């Protein structure tokens, strides 16, 4: 009957405090976050982080990309788990034009 939801006022769950701006996806309890910042020389740095809200742990910054990656609105990101290789993967798709798509796959495992 009561459909209201009260969110806890816990700053731990704010993305800005994790140096990230967007959620790419979630899989097996992990959340893949996308972050970016402007460097002193004017270039943009883009990275991913894995966050486990249940254990309150977050990875170091992973998978740095060239400075033009985030500024281009034609990049799309997906996050998932590959059972065959036992790795988490981020797939980045860049729609270059109507005939060309650039694909980058980042694999994250124990030693990767």
C-alpha positions in Angstrom: 0.0 0.0 0.0 2.8 2.4 0.8 4.8 2.9 -2.5 7.2 5.5 -1.2 10.9 4.6 -0.9 13.3 6.2 1.5 16.9 6.2 0.3 19.6 6.1 3.0 21.6 9.2 3.3 24.9 7.3 3.0 27.5 9.1 1.0 29.3 5.8 0.2 26.8 5.2 -2.6 27.4 8.4 -4.5 29.3 7.9 -7.7 31.0 11.3 -7.6 32.8 10.1 -4.4 34.2 7.2 -6.4 35.7 9.5 -9.0 33.2 8.2 -11.6 30.3 9.7 -13.5 28.3 6.9 -15.2 27.3 3.3 -14.6 28.2 1.1 -17.6 26.5 -2.0 -16.3 26.4 -4.6 -13.5 27.0 -8.4 -13.5 27.4 -10.9 -10.7 27.1 -8.2 -8.0 29.8 -6.0 -9.5 29.1 -2.6 -10.9 31.2 -1.2 -13.8 31.7 2.6 -13.5 33.0 5.0 -16.1 35.0 8.0 -15.0 36.8 10.9 -16.7 38.8 14.0 -15.9 40.6 16.8 -17.6 44.4 16.7 -17.2 46.5 19.8 -16.8 47.5 19.8 -20.4 43.8 19.9 -21.5 43.5 16.3 -22.5 40.7 14.1 -21.1 41.5 10.8 -19.3 38.8 8.1 -19.4 38.8 5.0 -17.2 36.7 2.2 -15.7 36.4 1.0 -12.1 34.7 -2.1 -10.6 32.7 -1.5 -7.5 31.2 -4.1 -5.2 28.5 -2.3 -3.1 28.0 -5.4 -0.9 31.6 -5.4 0.3 32.1 -1.7 -0.1 35.2 -2.2 -2.2 36.3 -0.5 -5.4 39.1 -1.2 -7.8 41.8 1.1 -8.9 41.3 3.0 -12.2 41.5 0.5 -15.1 41.6 0.8 -18.9 42.7 4.3 -19.7 41.5 5.5 -23.1 42.7 8.2 -25.5 41.6 11.8 -24.7 39.0 12.0 -27.4 37.1 8.8 -26.4 34.7 10.3 -23.9 34.2 13.6 -25.7 32.8 11.7 -28.7 29.1 11.1 -28.1 29.2 8.1 -30.4 30.9 5.7 -27.9 28.7 3.0 -26.3 29.8 0.7 -23.4 28.6 -2.7 -22.3 29.8 -4.8 -19.3 29.5 -8.6 -18.8 31.2 -11.8 -17.8 32.7 -14.4 -20.1 32.3 -17.9 -18.6 34.7 -19.4 -21.2 37.7 -17.3 -20.1 36.5 -16.5 -16.5 37.0 -12.8 -17.1 34.9 -9.7 -16.9 34.8 -7.6 -20.1 33.9 -4.1 -21.1 33.0 -3.7 -24.8 33.4 -0.2 -26.2 31.7 0.5 -29.6 32.5 3.7 -31.6 30.2 4.5 -34.4 32.7 6.2 -36.8 30.3 6.6 -39.6 27.4 4.8 -41.3 29.7 2.0 -42.6 32.4 1.8 -39.9 32.3 0.7 -36.2 35.4 0.6 -34.1 35.3 -2.1 -31.3 37.5 -2.3 -28.3 37.3 -5.1 -25.7 38.9 -4.8 -22.3 39.3 -8.1 -20.4 39.7 -8.1 -16.6 40.8 -11.2 -14.8 43.1 -12.3 -12.0 46.3 -11.2 -13.9 44.9 -8.9 -16.5 
